[in-house]
């Protein structure tokens, strides 16, 4: 699930980059982070799972609560760019679910895993925020939107 979801997410970033060239550097940075999650989930599973949940989970939270994309999708369900974003959201959700399932299957777990997960979450969040601030600062408002989550499609 991690490899398939991550790969589809990377593909959606590439398609988006074709149509929104100003986001290419940010999408390249995001894709690199997903590659790290995919590779680590095979080579160092525990860290790969922590990064997968953190990275993909954060992206899904931003897409759902910080961006108006879901509201636009409900209003205009046939727009290809919004359909692509919804599919990317599902792909990231597959990474989250695959990472959780993978971690649950580990035969040895440690109380230190909670701290490792927190560290992974802080680092991936810092990388995403930093990359956005540096490469696409106009999109920082989407990240700020999750500090005050709301259901964008209800107008609340």
Secondary structure, DSSP 8 states (H G I E B T S, - for coil): -HHHHHHHHHHHHHHHHHH-GGGHHHHHHHHHHHHHHHHHHHHSHHHHHHHHHHHHHHHHHIIIIISTHHHHHHH-TT-HHHHHHHHHHHHHHHHHHHHHHHHHH-S---THHHHHHHHHHHHHHHHHHHHHHHH-GGGHHHHHGGGG---GGGT-
